[in-house]
């Protein structure tokens, strides 16, 4: 069965930068299949531009770019996409913000050689908190891992998980381009039910056509129903 994307234009002013779980909750209330493990619906967090601490400004159409806007991308098998049709025209509260979704267009997955995901996380990487060690004593050895070793451990984990999917490609973490952490791997934290989840954006290069489609179809890592591990074609930023 073919997997496709439903791409909804998003109307509104802004969203929290960390909005994946809030959006997941809103989508699940509107379409319960987002919440059920076998519902077959995944989504990517909505795109926008930074507008101050913790705030994401949504892109809006302009006379020069009348079709340019922020979008909600929902991924599903082609025989399941109609499940998400009720989102069209729907207003959704996302925390203290509100958005409205327009009529969607259907896009086929593209077998491109380079994909990116805005946030990927794995259960078995990084420096565990004390609570995790109490629940999983086997993680104690990682408590003393230096923070600077975390990105390398993340890449090792990503490469191993890709091989489990029979994907032989090169994962990498984009680096901060400016600020005090310029040049460092771009570490991110999202909040889910009050819990901090550590992860990184990920770029995967050197994909064969079938590998590219497979990675887009299944995603990578944990929390994939909450917007994590969602891959789209990578595009270089304009200089």
C-alpha positions in Angstrom: 0.0 0.0 0.0 1.4 3.4 -1.0 2.1 6.0 1.8 1.3 9.6 1.1 1.2 13.0 2.8 -1.9 15.1 3.4 -0.6 18.7 3.5 -2.9 21.2 5.3 -2.2 24.9 5.1 -2.2 26.4 8.6 -3.8 29.8 9.4 -3.0 31.6 12.6 -0.4 33.9 14.1 2.0 31.8 16.2 2.6 28.6 18.1 4.8 27.5 21.0 8.2 26.4 19.6 7.8 23.2 21.6 4.3 22.4 20.4 4.4 18.7 19.2 2.6 17.2 22.2 0.1 20.0 22.4 -0.7 19.5 18.7 -0.9 15.8 19.2 -3.5 16.3 21.9 -5.5 18.7 19.7 -5.4 16.3 16.7 -6.3 13.3 18.8 -9.4 15.1 20.1 -10.4 16.0 16.5 -9.5 12.6 15.0 -9.1 9.8 17.5 -7.0 7.7 15.1 -4.1 10.0 15.9 -4.1 8.6 19.4 -4.7 4.9 18.8 -1.5 2.8 18.2 -3.0 1.2 15.1 -4.6 4.4 13.8 -2.0 4.7 11.0 -1.7 8.5 11.3 1.6 10.4 11.9 2.3 14.1 11.7 5.2 16.5 11.6 5.3 19.6 13.8 4.2 22.8 12.0 6.9 24.9 10.4 7.5 28.6 11.1 10.2 31.0 12.1 11.5 32.0 15.6 9.8 35.0 17.0 11.3 35.3 20.5 11.9 32.9 23.3 9.6 29.9 23.0 7.5 31.4 20.2 7.2 30.3 16.6 5.7 32.7 14.1 3.6 31.0 11.4 4.4 31.7 7.7 1.5 33.5 5.9 0.8 34.1 2.2 2.0 37.4 0.7 1.4 39.1 -2.7 4.8 37.9 -3.7 4.3 34.4 -2.4 0.5 33.8 -2.5 0.7 30.0 -1.9 3.4 30.2 0.9 2.2 29.3 4.3 3.0 27.1 7.3 1.7 23.5 6.9 0.6 20.5 8.9 1.9 17.4 7.2 0.0 14.2 8.0 1.4 10.8 6.8 -0.7 7.7 6.2 -1.3 4.8 3.9 -3.4 5.9 0.9 -6.4 3.9 2.0 -6.4 5.7 5.4 -6.0 9.3 4.4 -9.7 9.9 4.4 -9.6 9.4 8.2 -7.9 12.8 8.4 -10.2 14.7 6.1 -12.3 16.0 9.0 -9.4 18.3 9.9 -10.1 20.4 6.8 -11.5 23.8 8.0 -11.1 22.8 11.6 -10.0 25.3 14.3 -7.6 23.7 16.8 -6.5 25.1 20.2 -2.8 24.4 20.7 -2.0 25.5 24.2 -2.9 29.2 24.5 -2.7 29.5 20.7 -5.2 28.7 18.0 -4.8 27.6 14.4 -7.2 26.8 11.6 -6.5 24.1 8.9 -7.3 24.7 5.3 -8.2 22.1 2.6 -5.4 19.6 2.2 -3.5 18.6 -0.9 -2.1 15.0 -1.4 1.7 14.6 -2.0 3.5 11.5 -2.9 6.7 10.6 -1.0 9.8 11.5 -2.9 12.7 9.0 -3.1 15.4 11.6 -2.5 18.9 10.8 -1.4 18.9 13.1 1.6 16.2 13.3 4.3 15.9 15.4 7.5 13.9 15.1 10.7 13.4 18.0 13.0 13.6 15.9 16.1 14.7 12.3 16.8 15.0 10.6 20.1 15.9 7.1 21.3 15.2 5.4 24.6 18.7 3.9 24.8 21.0 6.9 24.2 22.3 9.8 26.2 22.8 10.5 29.9 19.9 9.0 31.9 18.3 10.9 34.8 18.4 9.5 38.4 14.7 8.4 38.1 15.5 6.4 34.9 18.5 4.7 36.7 16.2 3.8 39.6 13.8 2.2 37.2 16.4 0.7 34.9 19.6 -0.1 36.9 21.4 -1.2 33.7 21.6 2.5 32.7 23.8 3.4 35.7 27.0 3.1 33.7 25.9 6.0 31.5 25.3 8.4 34.4 29.0 9.6 34.2 29.2 10.0 30.5 30.5 13.5 29.6 27.9 15.6 28.0 30.2 16.3 25.0 30.1 12.6 24.2 26.3 12.5 23.9 26.1 13.5 20.2 28.5 10.7 19.2 26.5 8.2 21.2 23.3 9.5 19.5 24.8 9.1 16.0 26.0 5.5 16.9 22.5 4.7 18.0 20.9 6.2 14.9 23.3 4.3 12.6 22.4 1.0 14.4 18.7 1.7 14.1 19.0 2.5 10.4 20.8 -0.8 9.8 18.0 -2.6 11.6 15.8 -1.1 8.9 18.2 -2.4 6.3 19.3 1.2 5.5 23.0 1.8 4.8 23.2 5.6 4.9 25.1 8.2 6.8 23.3 10.0 9.7 24.5 13.4 10.9 23.5 16.1 13.3 23.2 19.7 12.0 25.2 22.3 14.0 24.2 25.6 15.5 25.0 28.4 13.0 25.1 31.3 15.4 25.1 32.3 19.1 27.1 31.1 22.0 26.8 27.5 20.8 27.7 28.1 17.2 29.4 25.0 15.7 28.0 22.7 18.3 25.6 19.9 17.5 22.0 21.2 17.7 20.6 19.5 20.9 16.9 19.9 21.5 14.5 19.2 24.3 10.7 18.6 24.0 8.2 18.3 26.8 5.7 15.4 26.8 3.3 15.2 29.8 5.8 17.4 31.8 8.7 15.1 31.0 11.8 16.4 29.3 12.8 14.4 26.2 16.3 14.9 24.8 17.0 14.5 21.1 18.6 16.0 18.0 17.6 16.9 14.5 18.9 14.4 12.1 20.1 14.4 8.5 20.5 11.1 6.7 22.5 11.2 3.5 23.3 8.6 0.7 20.0 6.9 0.6 19.0 4.6 -2.2 15.5 5.2 -3.6 13.9 2.3 -1.7 15.7 3.2 1.5 14.4 6.8 1.3 10.8 5.8 0.9 11.2 3.2 3.7 12.6 5.7 6.2 9.8 8.2 5.4 7.2 5.5 5.8 8.3 4.1 9.2 10.2 6.9 10.8 13.0 6.5 13.2 13.3 6.3 17.0 10.7 6.8 19.7 7.6 9.0 20.0 6.8 8.8 16.3 3.1 9.3 16.9 3.9 12.6 18.6 5.8 14.2 15.7 9.3 12.7 16.4 11.3 10.9 13.8 9.3 12.3 10.9 11.5 12.6 7.7 11.0 15.0 4.8 13.3 15.9 1.8 16.3 17.9 2.9 16.7 21.3 1.2 19.8 23.5 1.6 19.0 26.9 3.1 19.4 29.9 0.8 22.6 31.8 1.5 
